[in-house]
Amino acid sequence: MPTTPTARSAAAALLAAALALCAPVLLTGRGGPDEEAPREPREPREPSAAAGAASGAATDPAAVGTLNATDLAWIQLMIPVNDQLLPLLDQVAERSPDRAFREFATGLAERHRSELTELHALLDEAGVEYTNLHEGHDMPGMVTDEELAALAATEGAAFDRAAKTHLREHLEQSARVSRSEVESGADADATALAAGLDEARADQLDELTALGG
């Protein structure tokens, strides 16, 4: 899916904001002052070609192992973004009057849970303990608790329309930030996951469009 300069700038700005929030955790490798010390980072792997365009792990003070600051910010952003979508997908799978939409939501939830497993594994391998730095934030592409509550109070066709609007925003935004990760990340596994996620989002958006979203 083509990306406009404006969309790229917005995605880069979002990752920069995520990086600013992540920096204290990334530098220490722990979620808070009272939490136990992190595990030893994994042995460095061969960095991706994107490392040349970004500040390398060897010179990046916020890097951990082969994960540079962009890798870490992207992972720390994508985990809560995916987490917050799961309750919406569960609502759709249970309550949508459209069978095809219910099946789409079920499959999308499975994919998102698989992505979450891979995202957490990247942090685990680097010895970084996950902390939700974006809890309570109203981030582009992240469904808020208030929006979930409003959706729960909606039924029928209105429910489907609202859910599809949230899904489109999530799919588009997560694709944008993943493309930024591919461009500026350093870790081969992280950038490969981001590239696969971007490709998956394109297919998912096509499916959503076919469903009227």
C-alpha contacts under 8 A as a table, 3 or more apart, distances in Angstrom:
res1	aa1	res2	aa2	distance
1	M	202	A	6.38
3	T	7	A	6.16
3	T	8	R	6.49
3	T	176	R	7.78
4	T	7	A	5.16
4	T	8	R	6.25
5	P	8	R	5.04
5	P	9	S	6.05
6	T	9	S	5.09
6	T	10	A	6.16
7	A	10	A	5.06
7	A	11	A	6.15
7	A	176	R	7.07
8	R	11	A	5.14
8	R	12	A	6.07
8	R	176	R	6.74
8	R	180	S	7.19
9	S	12	A	5.07
9	S	13	A	6.04
10	A	13	A	5.05
10	A	14	L	6.20
11	A	14	L	5.08
11	A	15	L	6.28
11	A	173	Q	7.40
11	A	176	R	5.52
11	A	177	V	4.93
11	A	180	S	6.59
12	A	15	L	5.14
12	A	16	A	6.10
12	A	177	V	6.88
12	A	180	S	6.12
13	A	16	A	4.95
13	A	17	A	6.19
14	L	17	A	5.09
14	L	18	A	6.18
14	L	177	V	7.49
15	L	18	A	4.90
15	L	19	L	6.00
15	L	70	T	7.28
15	L	73	A	6.35
15	L	74	W	6.44
15	L	77	L	7.83
15	L	177	V	6.74
15	L	180	S	7.89
16	A	19	L	4.95
16	A	20	A	6.28
16	A	73	A	7.85
17	A	20	A	5.15
17	A	21	L	6.52
18	A	21	L	5.19
18	A	22	C	6.09
18	A	73	A	5.52
18	A	74	W	7.48
18	A	76	Q	7.64
18	A	77	L	6.43
19	L	22	C	4.89
19	L	23	A	5.84
19	L	69	A	6.85
19	L	70	T	6.96
19	L	72	L	7.67
19	L	73	A	4.74
19	L	74	W	7.97
20	A	23	A	5.40
21	L	24	P	7.27
21	L	133	L	6.65
22	C	25	V	5.45
22	C	26	L	5.89
22	C	72	L	7.73
22	C	73	A	6.17
22	C	76	Q	7.33
22	C	133	L	6.83
23	A	26	L	5.01
23	A	27	L	6.03
23	A	62	A	6.65
23	A	69	A	7.96
24	P	27	L	5.39
24	P	28	T	6.49
25	V	28	T	5.34
25	V	29	G	5.44
25	V	30	R	5.48
25	V	31	G	5.66
25	V	32	G	7.36
26	L	29	G	5.04
26	L	30	R	7.33
26	L	62	A	5.72
26	L	63	A	7.24
26	L	64	V	7.39
26	L	69	A	7.67
26	L	72	L	7.26
26	L	128	V	7.47
27	L	61	P	7.16
27	L	62	A	5.16
27	L	63	A	7.51
29	G	37	A	7.91
29	G	38	P	5.99
29	G	64	V	7.84
29	G	127	G	6.91
29	G	128	V	4.76
29	G	129	E	6.49
30	R	33	P	7.61
30	R	35	E	6.72
30	R	36	E	7.56
30	R	37	A	6.68
30	R	38	P	6.02
30	R	128	V	6.14
30	R	129	E	5.37
30	R	130	Y	7.64
31	G	35	E	6.58
31	G	129	E	6.15
31	G	130	Y	6.55
31	G	131	T	5.19
32	G	35	E	5.53
38	P	127	G	5.48
38	P	128	V	6.16
38	P	129	E	6.56
39	R	127	G	4.63
39	R	128	V	7.40
40	E	126	A	7.53
40	E	127	G	5.67
41	P	64	V	6.98
41	P	65	G	5.90
41	P	125	E	6.60
41	P	126	A	4.54
41	P	127	G	4.82
41	P	128	V	7.92
42	R	65	G	6.51
42	R	125	E	5.59
42	R	126	A	5.44
42	R	127	G	7.16
43	E	65	G	7.00
44	P	65	G	5.50
44	P	66	T	5.34
45	R	66	T	6.31
45	R	187	D	7.71
45	R	188	A	7.73
46	E	66	T	7.80
46	E	187	D	7.64
46	E	188	A	6.89
47	P	50	A	7.90
47	P	51	A	6.35
47	P	66	T	6.50
47	P	186	A	5.49
47	P	187	D	5.00
47	P	188	A	5.26
48	S	51	A	5.71
48	S	185	G	7.86
48	S	186	A	5.42
48	S	187	D	5.69
48	S	188	A	4.47
48	S	191	T	7.33
49	A	52	G	6.13
49	A	53	A	7.98
49	A	186	A	7.35
50	A	53	A	5.48
50	A	54	A	6.62
50	A	182	V	6.82
50	A	183	E	5.76
50	A	184	S	5.71
50	A	185	G	5.90
50	A	186	A	5.57
51	A	54	A	5.11
51	A	55	S	6.84
51	A	56	G	5.71
51	A	184	S	6.80
51	A	185	G	6.24
51	A	186	A	4.19
51	A	187	D	7.55
52	G	55	S	7.21
52	G	56	G	6.93
52	G	186	A	7.95
53	A	183	E	7.43
53	A	184	S	6.19
54	A	184	S	5.07
54	A	185	G	6.68
54	A	186	A	7.05
55	S	59	T	6.63
55	S	60	D	5.96
55	S	68	N	7.61
56	G	59	T	5.54
56	G	60	D	5.87
56	G	68	N	6.75
56	G	186	A	6.92
57	A	60	D	5.03
57	A	61	P	7.79
57	A	63	A	5.22
57	A	64	V	7.28
57	A	65	G	7.09
57	A	66	T	5.97
57	A	67	L	6.68
57	A	68	N	5.16
57	A	186	A	7.33
58	A	63	A	7.65
60	D	63	A	5.35
60	D	68	N	6.72
60	D	69	A	7.20
62	A	68	N	6.71
62	A	69	A	5.37
63	A	66	T	7.12
63	A	67	L	5.62
63	A	68	N	4.25
63	A	69	A	5.36
63	A	72	L	7.91
64	V	67	L	5.28
64	V	68	N	6.48
64	V	126	A	6.29
65	G	68	N	7.81
65	G	126	A	6.11
66	T	126	A	7.92
66	T	186	A	6.81
66	T	187	D	5.32
67	L	70	T	7.83
67	L	71	D	5.49
67	L	72	L	6.32
67	L	126	A	7.44
67	L	185	G	7.67
67	L	186	A	6.19
67	L	187	D	5.14
67	L	190	A	7.85
68	N	71	D	5.28
68	N	72	L	6.36
68	N	185	G	6.49
68	N	186	A	5.79
68	N	187	D	7.05
69	A	72	L	5.17
69	A	73	A	6.06
69	A	185	G	7.80
70	T	73	A	5.10
70	T	74	W	6.01
70	T	181	E	6.49
70	T	184	S	6.44
70	T	185	G	5.32
70	T	186	A	7.80
71	D	74	W	5.26
71	D	75	I	6.21
71	D	181	E	6.46
71	D	184	S	7.98
71	D	185	G	5.03
71	D	186	A	6.74
71	D	187	D	6.87
71	D	190	A	6.46
71	D	191	T	7.69
72	L	75	I	5.18
72	L	76	Q	6.04
72	L	123	L	7.96
73	A	76	Q	5.13
73	A	77	L	6.07
74	W	77	L	5.11
74	W	78	M	5.98
74	W	177	V	7.25
74	W	178	S	7.39
74	W	181	E	6.52
75	I	78	M	5.20
75	I	79	I	6.21
75	I	119	L	6.06
75	I	123	L	7.86
76	Q	79	I	5.77
76	Q	80	P	7.29
76	Q	130	Y	7.51
76	Q	131	T	7.90
76	Q	132	N	7.23
76	Q	133	L	7.43
77	L	80	P	6.02
77	L	81	V	6.34
77	L	134	H	7.27
78	M	81	V	4.98
78	M	82	N	5.97
78	M	119	L	7.87
78	M	174	S	7.29
79	I	82	N	5.36
79	I	83	D	6.02
79	I	116	L	6.09
79	I	119	L	6.82
79	I	120	H	7.73
80	P	83	D	4.76
80	P	84	Q	5.91
80	P	132	N	6.64
80	P	134	H	6.96
80	P	135	E	7.57
80	P	142	M	7.73
81	V	84	Q	5.47
81	V	85	L	6.59
81	V	141	G	6.88
81	V	142	M	4.93
81	V	143	V	7.45
81	V	170	H	7.88
81	V	174	S	7.95
82	N	85	L	5.26
82	N	86	L	6.70
82	N	112	H	6.20
82	N	113	R	7.90
82	N	116	L	7.11
82	N	142	M	7.75
83	D	86	L	5.61
83	D	87	P	7.97
83	D	116	L	7.79
84	Q	87	P	6.50
84	Q	88	L	7.63
84	Q	142	M	6.44
84	Q	143	V	5.73
84	Q	144	T	7.12
85	L	88	L	5.31
85	L	89	L	6.33
85	L	142	M	7.07
85	L	143	V	6.04
85	L	170	H	7.97
86	L	89	L	5.04
86	L	90	D	6.11
86	L	109	A	6.12
86	L	112	H	7.69
87	P	90	D	4.98
87	P	91	Q	6.22
87	P	148	L	7.56
88	L	91	Q	5.07
88	L	92	V	6.32
88	L	143	V	7.99
88	L	148	L	6.52
88	L	163	A	7.27
89	L	92	V	5.05
89	L	93	A	6.10
89	L	105	A	5.22
89	L	106	T	6.91
89	L	108	L	7.54
89	L	109	A	6.15
90	D	93	A	5.08
90	D	94	E	6.22
90	D	105	A	7.33
90	D	106	T	7.39
90	D	109	A	7.62
91	Q	94	E	5.21
91	Q	95	R	5.71
91	Q	96	S	7.59
91	Q	152	A	7.53
92	V	95	R	5.24
92	V	96	S	5.03
92	V	101	F	7.36
92	V	102	R	5.73
92	V	105	A	6.22
92	V	160	D	7.60
92	V	163	A	7.34
93	A	96	S	6.42
93	A	101	F	7.57
93	A	102	R	4.26
93	A	103	E	6.72
93	A	105	A	5.62
93	A	106	T	5.82
94	E	102	R	7.09
95	R	102	R	7.84
95	R	155	E	7.85
96	S	99	R	7.17
96	S	101	F	6.90
96	S	102	R	6.03
96	S	155	E	7.98
96	S	156	G	6.68
96	S	159	F	7.22
96	S	160	D	6.28
97	P	102	R	7.95
97	P	156	G	6.10
97	P	157	A	7.48
97	P	160	D	7.96
98	D	101	F	5.27
98	D	102	R	6.29
99	R	102	R	5.01
99	R	103	E	6.26
100	A	103	E	5.15
100	A	104	F	6.15
100	A	211	L	7.56
101	F	104	F	4.97
101	F	105	A	6.16
101	F	211	L	6.76
102	R	105	A	5.17
102	R	106	T	6.28
103	E	106	T	5.08
103	E	107	G	6.30
104	F	107	G	5.28
104	F	108	L	6.07
104	F	207	E	7.93
105	A	108	L	4.99
105	A	109	A	6.03
106	T	109	A	5.22
106	T	110	E	6.45
107	G	110	E	5.17
107	G	111	R	6.37
108	L	111	R	5.08
108	L	112	H	6.16
108	L	204	Q	7.91
109	A	112	H	5.07
109	A	113	R	6.15
110	E	113	R	5.22
110	E	114	S	6.27
111	R	114	S	5.10
111	R	115	E	6.25
112	H	115	E	4.96
112	H	116	L	6.17
113	R	116	L	5.00
113	R	117	T	6.34
114	S	117	T	5.17
114	S	118	E	6.49
115	E	118	E	5.13
115	E	119	L	6.08
116	L	119	L	5.00
116	L	120	H	6.07
117	T	120	H	5.35
117	T	121	A	6.16
118	E	121	A	4.98
118	E	122	L	6.43
118	E	193	L	7.94
119	L	122	L	5.30
119	L	123	L	6.81
120	H	123	L	5.24
120	H	124	D	6.14
120	H	130	Y	7.53
121	A	124	D	4.90
121	A	125	E	6.04
122	L	125	E	5.30
122	L	126	A	6.42
122	L	189	D	7.79
122	L	190	A	7.14
123	L	126	A	5.11
123	L	127	G	6.16
123	L	128	V	5.06
123	L	129	E	6.77
123	L	130	Y	7.02
124	D	127	G	5.05
124	D	128	V	5.92
124	D	129	E	6.89
125	E	128	V	7.71
132	N	135	E	5.69
134	H	137	H	5.34
136	G	144	T	7.46
137	H	144	T	7.73
138	D	142	M	6.72
138	D	143	V	7.72
138	D	144	T	6.41
139	M	142	M	5.33
140	P	169	E	7.43
140	P	170	H	7.43
140	P	173	Q	6.61
141	G	166	H	7.53
141	G	169	E	5.14
141	G	170	H	3.81
141	G	171	L	7.18
141	G	172	E	7.52
141	G	173	Q	5.26
141	G	174	S	6.65
142	M	170	H	6.26
143	V	147	E	6.31
143	V	148	L	6.95
143	V	166	H	6.94
143	V	170	H	7.75
144	T	147	E	5.14
144	T	148	L	6.32
145	D	148	L	5.04
145	D	149	A	6.20
146	E	149	A	5.08
146	E	150	A	6.20
147	E	150	A	5.02
147	E	151	L	6.09
148	L	151	L	5.04
148	L	152	A	6.19
149	A	152	A	5.07
149	A	153	A	6.55
150	A	153	A	5.25
150	A	154	T	6.71
151	L	154	T	5.16
151	L	159	F	6.41
151	L	162	A	7.01
151	L	163	A	7.24
152	A	155	E	7.74
154	T	158	A	6.46
154	T	159	F	5.03
155	E	158	A	5.95
155	E	159	F	4.71
155	E	160	D	7.79
156	G	159	F	5.27
156	G	160	D	6.56
157	A	160	D	5.09
157	A	161	R	6.22
158	A	161	R	5.14
158	A	162	A	6.22
159	F	162	A	5.31
159	F	163	A	6.10
160	D	163	A	5.11
160	D	164	K	6.03
161	R	164	K	5.23
161	R	165	T	6.26
161	R	213	G	7.28
162	A	165	T	5.16
162	A	166	H	6.44
163	A	166	H	5.23
163	A	167	L	6.12
164	K	167	L	4.92
164	K	168	R	6.06
164	K	208	L	7.45
164	K	213	G	5.17
165	T	168	R	5.32
165	T	169	E	6.40
165	T	213	G	6.80
166	H	169	E	5.28
166	H	170	H	6.19
167	L	170	H	5.07
167	L	171	L	6.03
168	R	171	L	5.18
168	R	172	E	5.99
168	R	205	L	6.88
168	R	208	L	7.53
168	R	213	G	7.14
169	E	172	E	5.33
169	E	173	Q	5.98
170	H	173	Q	5.31
170	H	174	S	5.94
171	L	174	S	5.39
171	L	175	A	6.13
171	L	201	R	5.77
171	L	204	Q	7.54
171	L	205	L	6.75
172	E	175	A	5.23
172	E	176	R	6.33
172	E	201	R	7.27
172	E	205	L	7.71
173	Q	176	R	5.04
173	Q	177	V	6.36
174	S	177	V	5.36
174	S	178	S	6.05
174	S	198	D	7.66
174	S	201	R	7.85
175	A	178	S	5.07
175	A	179	R	6.22
175	A	197	L	6.93
175	A	198	D	4.71
175	A	201	R	6.02
175	A	202	A	7.78
176	R	179	R	5.20
176	R	180	S	6.45
176	R	198	D	7.64
177	V	180	S	4.96
177	V	181	E	6.27
178	S	181	E	4.90
178	S	182	V	6.28
178	S	194	A	4.89
178	S	195	A	6.77
178	S	197	L	6.99
178	S	198	D	6.03
179	R	182	V	5.01
179	R	183	E	6.30
179	R	194	A	6.87
179	R	195	A	6.82
179	R	198	D	6.59
180	S	183	E	5.08
180	S	184	S	6.10
180	S	185	G	7.82
181	E	184	S	5.21
181	E	185	G	4.90
181	E	191	T	6.27
181	E	194	A	6.48
182	V	185	G	5.67
182	V	191	T	4.88
182	V	192	A	7.51
182	V	194	A	6.13
182	V	195	A	6.22
185	G	190	A	7.37
185	G	191	T	6.07
186	A	190	A	7.75
186	A	191	T	7.08
187	D	190	A	5.28
187	D	191	T	6.11
188	A	191	T	5.38
188	A	192	A	6.02
189	D	192	A	5.09
189	D	193	L	6.10
190	A	193	L	5.13
190	A	194	A	6.17
191	T	194	A	4.92
191	T	195	A	6.07
192	A	195	A	5.08
192	A	196	G	6.18
193	L	196	G	5.13
193	L	197	L	6.03
194	A	197	L	4.98
194	A	198	D	6.12
195	A	198	D	5.12
195	A	199	E	6.33
196	G	199	E	5.13
196	G	200	A	6.10
197	L	200	A	5.00
197	L	201	R	6.08
198	D	201	R	5.13
198	D	202	A	6.48
199	E	202	A	5.27
199	E	203	D	6.69
200	A	203	D	5.24
200	A	204	Q	6.12
201	R	204	Q	4.86
201	R	205	L	5.95
202	A	205	L	5.20
202	A	206	D	6.34
203	D	206	D	5.09
203	D	207	E	6.33
204	Q	207	E	5.03
204	Q	208	L	6.11
205	L	208	L	4.93
205	L	209	T	6.06
206	D	209	T	5.10
206	D	210	A	6.28
207	E	210	A	5.08
207	E	211	L	6.38
208	L	211	L	5.01
208	L	212	G	6.54
208	L	213	G	5.12
209	T	212	G	5.13
209	T	213	G	4.71
210	A	213	G	7.11
